[in-house]
Amino acid sequence: MNDDRESDQSPLRINAYVLVADPSYLRESIQAYYPHVDRIVLSYDRNATSWTGTPLPIQQCLAIIADLDVDGKCEHHPGDFGRPGFTPLDNDTHQRQHALDRASEGADWVLQLDTDEVMLNPPAFFAMLREADRDGAAALDFPARWLYSRSAAGRYLEVTRRFWQVAGSFPGPLAVRAGVRLQHARQTDAATYRVDFAPRNTDPWRRPDAHVDAVIRASDAVLHFSWVRDEEAIRRKFGWSGHTRHMRPPRVYRQWAWRRRHPLLTSLTTPLRRRDAGRYRLVRIPEPPGGAPIVLTFTPAELATP
């Protein structure tokens, strides 16, 4: 086992997979858990094509990974994932399952963080993973804090509940047992160990009485830099995201741009909103992780992808 692991030396064999597509927070994401895993499967389309058929900056991403992979843990597993005739989310699930199956080899658990998700406290995350393992669960639901935009250095709009309380975000289990079958993107119907910020559910999209197995501090969360990009990167994301069909890009982009320019007003009007969507608070987050969003660069071959 790796000597850099947390002090109580978990016996668990832990691998990870990465969907290589977006360089924006790729380095920060992988570096946070790199000392705690044995292997990292790199999954990407061999033609540098997204699930919707748009070009991806794969070579820029691979260069970042090569620079940080000081122990040679990363394994390349390219494939054909922008399949015509399938919905983007079908292609998303297909690629994740392909990567998960390969990362499951020789592992007890597999991490499945997206590359814009950054662990704030890796020891806290892996302590909860051991609890999930002892509990007999097959998936770990660990809360993320969903960041919407960066208004200034260290200042972000964060998704919140009605009166600016911290909100847990759960896009899917961030770790699953080896061999688990995915149903929809990262989601699975396997038995799940659920961690939240309070004994009572903080996720606005779930029932208030949703079960909680363990509690962590908000400062131990995963940060999800979901929409924290420059304008060009946001436009690109509209093109390659698995959720493209549901985004209504012109309207959603205009809302994002307005809120980015008016973060204080966006935050102050949060209690007036009857629906969970559109509720934000202004928060300070030390940098790094995060920092100014990276500029995407494409090779001529990537831009020539039909």
ZAVOMI-173928 format. One record per residue (C-alpha): residue number from 0; residue in one letter; chain; x, y, z. Coordinates in nm, 2 decimals. Each point is the difference from the previous one (the first is absolute). Layout:
BEGIN
<atom NUM,A,A,<X,Y,Z>>;
...
//
This chain:
BEGIN
<atom 0,M,A,<0.00,0.00,0.00>>;
<atom 1,N,A,<0.11,0.36,-0.05>>;
<atom 2,D,A,<0.18,0.16,0.29>>;
<atom 3,D,A,<-0.16,0.33,-0.06>>;
<atom 4,R,A,<-0.34,-0.11,0.10>>;
<atom 5,E,A,<-0.18,0.12,0.31>>;
<atom 6,S,A,<0.15,-0.09,0.33>>;
<atom 7,D,A,<-0.22,-0.30,0.09>>;
<atom 8,Q,A,<0.10,-0.18,-0.33>>;
<atom 9,S,A,<-0.33,-0.12,-0.15>>;
<atom 10,P,A,<0.02,-0.36,-0.14>>;
<atom 11,L,A,<-0.23,0.10,-0.28>>;
<atom 12,R,A,<0.13,-0.02,-0.35>>;
<atom 13,I,A,<-0.11,0.32,-0.17>>;
<atom 14,N,A,<0.02,0.10,-0.36>>;
<atom 15,A,A,<-0.16,0.28,-0.20>>;
<atom 16,Y,A,<-0.11,0.09,-0.34>>;
<atom 17,V,A,<0.01,0.33,-0.18>>;
<atom 18,L,A,<-0.21,0.11,-0.30>>;
<atom 19,V,A,<0.26,0.21,-0.18>>;
<atom 20,A,A,<-0.17,0.29,-0.17>>;
<atom 21,D,A,<0.03,0.33,0.19>>;
<atom 22,P,A,<0.33,0.15,0.13>>;
<atom 23,S,A,<-0.16,0.27,0.21>>;
<atom 24,Y,A,<0.06,-0.15,0.35>>;
<atom 25,L,A,<0.15,-0.33,-0.11>>;
<atom 26,R,A,<0.33,0.04,0.18>>;
<atom 27,E,A,<-0.16,0.11,0.33>>;
<atom 28,S,A,<-0.25,-0.29,-0.02>>;
<atom 29,I,A,<0.25,-0.28,-0.05>>;
<atom 30,Q,A,<0.27,0.13,0.23>>;
<atom 31,A,A,<-0.24,0.00,0.30>>;
<atom 32,Y,A,<-0.05,-0.38,-0.01>>;
<atom 33,Y,A,<0.31,-0.11,-0.19>>;
<atom 34,P,A,<0.20,-0.11,0.31>>;
<atom 35,H,A,<-0.30,-0.21,0.12>>;
<atom 36,V,A,<-0.06,-0.22,-0.31>>;
<atom 37,D,A,<0.20,-0.28,-0.17>>;
<atom 38,R,A,<-0.11,0.04,-0.36>>;
<atom 39,I,A,<-0.18,0.27,-0.21>>;
<atom 40,V,A,<-0.17,-0.10,-0.32>>;
<atom 41,L,A,<0.00,0.28,-0.26>>;
<atom 42,S,A,<-0.31,-0.03,-0.23>>;
<atom 43,Y,A,<-0.03,0.22,-0.30>>;
<atom 44,D,A,<-0.12,-0.01,-0.36>>;
<atom 45,R,A,<0.28,-0.10,-0.24>>;
<atom 46,N,A,<-0.14,0.26,-0.25>>;
<atom 47,A,A,<-0.01,0.28,0.26>>;
<atom 48,T,A,<-0.38,0.01,-0.04>>;
<atom 49,S,A,<-0.26,0.07,0.27>>;
<atom 50,W,A,<-0.32,-0.19,0.07>>;
<atom 51,T,A,<-0.17,0.25,-0.24>>;
<atom 52,G,A,<0.26,-0.02,-0.27>>;
<atom 53,T,A,<0.18,0.33,0.08>>;
<atom 54,P,A,<0.38,0.03,0.03>>;
<atom 55,L,A,<0.17,-0.04,0.34>>;
<atom 56,P,A,<0.35,0.13,0.11>>;
<atom 57,I,A,<0.12,-0.35,0.07>>;
<atom 58,Q,A,<0.37,0.07,-0.06>>;
<atom 59,Q,A,<0.00,0.30,0.24>>;
<atom 60,C,A,<-0.16,-0.23,0.27>>;
<atom 61,L,A,<0.25,-0.28,-0.06>>;
<atom 62,A,A,<0.29,0.24,0.03>>;
<atom 63,I,A,<-0.12,0.11,0.34>>;
<atom 64,I,A,<-0.04,-0.36,0.12>>;
<atom 65,A,A,<0.34,-0.10,-0.13>>;
<atom 66,D,A,<0.15,0.28,0.20>>;
<atom 67,L,A,<-0.17,-0.09,0.33>>;
<atom 68,D,A,<0.03,-0.38,-0.04>>;
<atom 69,V,A,<0.33,-0.02,0.19>>;
<atom 70,D,A,<-0.05,-0.36,0.11>>;
<atom 71,G,A,<-0.12,-0.14,-0.33>>;
<atom 72,K,A,<-0.35,-0.09,0.13>>;
<atom 73,C,A,<-0.20,0.11,-0.31>>;
<atom 74,E,A,<-0.10,-0.24,-0.27>>;
<atom 75,H,A,<-0.13,0.10,-0.34>>;
<atom 76,H,A,<-0.32,-0.16,-0.12>>;
<atom 77,P,A,<-0.13,0.18,-0.31>>;
<atom 78,G,A,<-0.31,-0.11,-0.17>>;
<atom 79,D,A,<-0.29,0.11,-0.23>>;
<atom 80,F,A,<-0.25,0.17,0.23>>;
<atom 81,G,A,<-0.16,0.27,-0.22>>;
<atom 82,R,A,<-0.23,-0.26,-0.15>>;
<atom 83,P,A,<-0.25,0.14,-0.26>>;
<atom 84,G,A,<-0.36,-0.11,0.05>>;
<atom 85,F,A,<0.02,0.01,0.38>>;
<atom 86,T,A,<-0.09,0.28,0.24>>;
<atom 87,P,A,<0.29,0.19,0.17>>;
<atom 88,L,A,<-0.10,-0.15,0.34>>;
<atom 89,D,A,<-0.01,-0.35,-0.15>>;
<atom 90,N,A,<0.36,0.06,-0.13>>;
<atom 91,D,A,<0.09,0.15,0.34>>;
<atom 92,T,A,<-0.12,-0.32,0.18>>;
<atom 93,H,A,<0.17,-0.22,-0.26>>;
<atom 94,Q,A,<0.34,0.16,0.04>>;
<atom 95,R,A,<-0.02,0.00,0.38>>;
<atom 96,Q,A,<-0.09,-0.37,0.01>>;
<atom 97,H,A,<0.29,-0.07,-0.24>>;
<atom 98,A,A,<0.24,0.19,0.23>>;
<atom 99,L,A,<-0.14,-0.14,0.32>>;
<atom 100,D,A,<0.03,-0.36,-0.12>>;
<atom 101,R,A,<0.37,0.05,-0.07>>;
<atom 102,A,A,<0.06,0.19,0.33>>;
<atom 103,S,A,<-0.17,-0.28,0.19>>;
<atom 104,E,A,<0.28,-0.24,-0.09>>;
<atom 105,G,A,<0.19,-0.07,0.32>>;
<atom 106,A,A,<-0.20,0.25,0.20>>;
<atom 107,D,A,<-0.25,-0.01,0.29>>;
<atom 108,W,A,<-0.13,0.35,-0.08>>;
<atom 109,V,A,<0.02,0.24,-0.29>>;
<atom 110,L,A,<-0.02,0.38,0.02>>;
<atom 111,Q,A,<-0.21,0.17,-0.26>>;
<atom 112,L,A,<0.06,0.38,0.04>>;
<atom 113,D,A,<-0.05,0.22,-0.30>>;
<atom 114,T,A,<0.30,0.22,-0.08>>;
<atom 115,D,A,<-0.16,0.32,0.13>>;
<atom 116,E,A,<-0.06,-0.15,0.34>>;
<atom 117,V,A,<0.28,0.06,0.26>>;
<atom 118,M,A,<0.02,-0.16,0.34>>;
<atom 119,L,A,<0.05,0.25,0.28>>;
<atom 120,N,A,<0.10,-0.25,0.26>>;
<atom 121,P,A,<0.11,-0.34,-0.15>>;
<atom 122,P,A,<0.05,-0.17,0.34>>;
<atom 123,A,A,<-0.36,0.08,0.09>>;
<atom 124,F,A,<-0.12,-0.14,-0.33>>;
<atom 125,F,A,<0.19,-0.33,0.04>>;
<atom 126,A,A,<-0.11,-0.03,0.36>>;
<atom 127,M,A,<-0.36,0.00,-0.12>>;
<atom 128,L,A,<0.09,-0.25,-0.27>>;
<atom 129,R,A,<0.12,-0.24,0.26>>;
<atom 130,E,A,<-0.32,0.05,0.19>>;
<atom 131,A,A,<-0.20,-0.08,-0.31>>;
<atom 132,D,A,<0.21,-0.31,-0.04>>;
<atom 133,R,A,<-0.06,-0.11,0.36>>;
<atom 134,D,A,<-0.37,0.07,-0.05>>;
<atom 135,G,A,<-0.02,-0.24,-0.29>>;
<atom 136,A,A,<-0.10,0.27,-0.25>>;
<atom 137,A,A,<0.09,-0.02,-0.36>>;
<atom 138,A,A,<0.01,0.38,-0.07>>;
<atom 139,L,A,<0.10,0.32,0.19>>;
<atom 140,D,A,<-0.21,0.31,-0.04>>;
<atom 141,F,A,<0.23,0.28,0.12>>;
<atom 142,P,A,<-0.12,0.36,-0.01>>;
<atom 143,A,A,<0.13,0.26,-0.24>>;
<atom 144,R,A,<-0.04,0.38,0.02>>;
<atom 145,W,A,<-0.12,0.11,-0.34>>;
<atom 146,L,A,<0.18,0.31,-0.12>>;
<atom 147,Y,A,<-0.17,0.21,-0.27>>;
<atom 148,S,A,<0.24,0.28,-0.09>>;
<atom 149,R,A,<0.31,0.18,0.12>>;
<atom 150,S,A,<-0.06,0.37,0.05>>;
<atom 151,A,A,<0.35,0.09,0.12>>;
<atom 152,A,A,<0.31,-0.17,0.14>>;
<atom 153,G,A,<-0.12,-0.23,0.28>>;
<atom 154,R,A,<-0.37,0.11,-0.04>>;
<atom 155,Y,A,<-0.26,-0.23,-0.14>>;
<atom 156,L,A,<-0.37,-0.04,-0.04>>;
<atom 157,E,A,<-0.10,-0.33,0.16>>;
<atom 158,V,A,<-0.33,-0.19,-0.03>>;
<atom 159,T,A,<-0.18,0.04,0.33>>;
<atom 160,R,A,<-0.33,-0.06,0.18>>;
<atom 161,R,A,<-0.26,0.27,0.04>>;
<atom 162,F,A,<0.16,0.19,0.28>>;
<atom 163,W,A,<0.36,-0.04,-0.10>>;
<atom 164,Q,A,<0.05,-0.33,0.19>>;
<atom 165,V,A,<0.27,-0.24,-0.14>>;
<atom 166,A,A,<-0.15,-0.24,-0.25>>;
<atom 167,G,A,<0.13,-0.35,-0.08>>;
<atom 168,S,A,<0.02,-0.10,-0.37>>;
<atom 169,F,A,<0.00,-0.37,-0.10>>;
<atom 170,P,A,<0.04,-0.05,-0.38>>;
<atom 171,G,A,<0.07,-0.37,0.07>>;
<atom 172,P,A,<0.22,-0.21,0.23>>;
<atom 173,L,A,<0.36,0.12,0.00>>;
<atom 174,A,A,<0.12,-0.35,0.07>>;
<atom 175,V,A,<-0.14,-0.34,-0.08>>;
<atom 176,R,A,<0.10,-0.36,0.07>>;
<atom 177,A,A,<0.19,-0.17,-0.28>>;
<atom 178,G,A,<-0.24,-0.16,-0.25>>;
<atom 179,V,A,<-0.30,0.22,0.07>>;
<atom 180,R,A,<-0.24,0.06,-0.29>>;
<atom 181,L,A,<-0.09,0.36,-0.08>>;
<atom 182,Q,A,<-0.35,0.09,-0.09>>;
<atom 183,H,A,<0.02,0.36,-0.11>>;
<atom 184,A,A,<0.33,0.20,-0.02>>;
<atom 185,R,A,<0.15,-0.07,0.34>>;
<atom 186,Q,A,<-0.32,-0.11,0.16>>;
<atom 187,T,A,<-0.06,-0.36,0.12>>;
<atom 188,D,A,<-0.27,-0.18,0.18>>;
<atom 189,A,A,<0.26,-0.17,0.22>>;
<atom 190,A,A,<-0.03,0.03,0.38>>;
<atom 191,T,A,<0.14,0.35,0.09>>;
<atom 192,Y,A,<0.16,0.15,0.31>>;
<atom 193,R,A,<-0.10,0.36,0.01>>;
<atom 194,V,A,<0.20,0.28,0.16>>;
<atom 195,D,A,<-0.14,0.35,0.04>>;
<atom 196,F,A,<0.07,0.33,0.18>>;
<atom 197,A,A,<-0.27,-0.06,0.27>>;
<atom 198,P,A,<-0.20,-0.29,0.15>>;
<atom 199,R,A,<-0.29,0.13,-0.21>>;
<atom 200,N,A,<0.03,0.02,-0.38>>;
<atom 201,T,A,<0.15,0.32,-0.14>>;
<atom 202,D,A,<-0.06,-0.08,-0.37>>;
<atom 203,P,A,<-0.27,0.22,-0.14>>;
<atom 204,W,A,<-0.08,-0.26,-0.27>>;
<atom 205,R,A,<-0.08,-0.28,0.25>>;
<atom 206,R,A,<-0.27,-0.06,0.25>>;
<atom 207,P,A,<0.06,0.18,0.34>>;
<atom 208,D,A,<-0.01,-0.34,0.17>>;
<atom 209,A,A,<0.26,-0.17,-0.23>>;
<atom 210,H,A,<0.21,-0.24,0.19>>;
<atom 211,V,A,<0.35,0.12,0.13>>;
<atom 212,D,A,<0.26,-0.25,0.12>>;
<atom 213,A,A,<0.28,0.24,0.11>>;
<atom 214,V,A,<0.07,0.37,0.03>>;
<atom 215,I,A,<0.31,0.20,-0.10>>;
<atom 216,R,A,<0.08,0.37,0.01>>;
<atom 217,A,A,<-0.06,0.22,-0.30>>;
<atom 218,S,A,<0.37,0.08,0.00>>;
<atom 219,D,A,<0.06,-0.38,-0.07>>;
<atom 220,A,A,<-0.21,-0.01,-0.31>>;
<atom 221,V,A,<0.09,-0.05,-0.36>>;
<atom 222,L,A,<-0.01,0.33,-0.20>>;
<atom 223,H,A,<-0.18,-0.04,-0.33>>;
<atom 224,F,A,<0.12,0.28,-0.23>>;
<atom 225,S,A,<-0.29,-0.09,-0.24>>;
<atom 226,W,A,<-0.05,0.34,-0.17>>;
<atom 227,V,A,<0.31,0.18,0.11>>;
<atom 228,R,A,<0.15,0.07,-0.34>>;
<atom 229,D,A,<0.08,0.29,-0.23>>;
<atom 230,E,A,<-0.26,0.08,-0.26>>;
<atom 231,E,A,<0.16,-0.19,-0.29>>;
<atom 232,A,A,<0.03,-0.32,0.22>>;
<atom 233,I,A,<-0.37,0.03,0.10>>;
<atom 234,R,A,<-0.10,0.02,-0.36>>;
<atom 235,R,A,<0.21,-0.31,-0.07>>;
<atom 236,K,A,<-0.15,-0.18,0.30>>;
<atom 237,F,A,<-0.35,0.06,-0.15>>;
<atom 238,G,A,<0.12,-0.20,-0.30>>;
<atom 239,W,A,<0.16,-0.30,0.16>>;
<atom 240,S,A,<-0.20,-0.05,0.32>>;
<atom 241,G,A,<-0.22,-0.31,0.04>>;
<atom 242,H,A,<-0.27,0.24,0.12>>;
<atom 243,T,A,<0.00,0.21,-0.31>>;
<atom 244,R,A,<-0.36,-0.09,-0.09>>;
<atom 245,H,A,<-0.13,0.14,0.33>>;
<atom 246,M,A,<0.21,0.32,0.01>>;
<atom 247,R,A,<-0.18,0.23,-0.24>>;
<atom 248,P,A,<0.34,0.17,-0.06>>;
<atom 249,P,A,<-0.10,0.36,-0.10>>;
<atom 250,R,A,<-0.23,0.05,0.30>>;
<atom 251,V,A,<0.23,-0.18,0.25>>;
<atom 252,Y,A,<0.31,0.18,-0.13>>;
<atom 253,R,A,<-0.17,0.34,0.04>>;
<atom 254,Q,A,<-0.10,-0.08,0.36>>;
<atom 255,W,A,<0.35,-0.12,0.08>>;
<atom 256,A,A,<0.16,0.31,-0.15>>;
<atom 257,W,A,<-0.24,0.24,0.19>>;
<atom 258,R,A,<0.05,-0.18,0.33>>;
<atom 259,R,A,<0.38,0.00,-0.05>>;
<atom 260,R,A,<-0.01,0.38,-0.05>>;
<atom 261,H,A,<-0.24,0.06,0.29>>;
<atom 262,P,A,<0.10,-0.25,0.28>>;
<atom 263,L,A,<-0.12,0.21,0.29>>;
<atom 264,L,A,<-0.34,0.06,-0.14>>;
<atom 265,T,A,<-0.03,-0.37,-0.10>>;
<atom 266,S,A,<0.08,-0.10,0.36>>;
<atom 267,L,A,<-0.23,0.26,0.16>>;
<atom 268,T,A,<-0.31,-0.11,-0.20>>;
<atom 269,T,A,<0.05,-0.37,0.09>>;
<atom 270,P,A,<-0.27,0.00,0.28>>;
<atom 271,L,A,<-0.26,0.14,-0.24>>;
<atom 272,R,A,<0.03,-0.30,-0.23>>;
<atom 273,R,A,<-0.27,-0.26,0.05>>;
<atom 274,R,A,<0.19,-0.27,-0.19>>;
<atom 275,D,A,<0.33,-0.16,0.09>>;
<atom 276,A,A,<0.15,0.09,-0.34>>;
<atom 277,G,A,<0.17,0.34,-0.01>>;
<atom 278,R,A,<0.08,0.02,0.37>>;
<atom 279,Y,A,<0.36,0.11,0.07>>;
<atom 280,R,A,<0.22,0.14,0.27>>;
<atom 281,L,A,<0.33,0.18,-0.02>>;
<atom 282,V,A,<0.29,-0.19,0.16>>;
<atom 283,R,A,<0.37,0.04,0.05>>;
<atom 284,I,A,<0.21,-0.30,-0.10>>;
<atom 285,P,A,<0.38,0.01,0.03>>;
<atom 286,E,A,<0.19,-0.04,-0.33>>;
<atom 287,P,A,<0.12,-0.25,-0.10>>;
<atom 288,P,A,<-0.19,-0.22,-0.06>>;
<atom 289,G,A,<-0.17,0.18,-0.27>>;
<atom 290,G,A,<0.18,0.31,-0.11>>;
<atom 291,A,A,<-0.07,0.17,-0.33>>;
<atom 292,P,A,<-0.16,-0.25,-0.24>>;
<atom 293,I,A,<0.24,-0.15,-0.25>>;
<atom 294,V,A,<-0.01,0.10,-0.36>>;
<atom 295,L,A,<-0.09,-0.29,-0.23>>;
<atom 296,T,A,<0.24,-0.08,-0.28>>;
<atom 297,F,A,<-0.07,-0.24,-0.29>>;
<atom 298,T,A,<0.24,-0.16,-0.25>>;
<atom 299,P,A,<-0.08,0.05,-0.37>>;
<atom 300,A,A,<-0.10,-0.36,-0.03>>;
<atom 301,E,A,<-0.24,0.04,0.29>>;
<atom 302,L,A,<-0.17,0.30,-0.15>>;
<atom 303,A,A,<-0.02,-0.18,-0.33>>;
<atom 304,T,A,<-0.21,-0.28,0.16>>;
<atom 305,P,A,<-0.33,-0.02,-0.20>>;
//
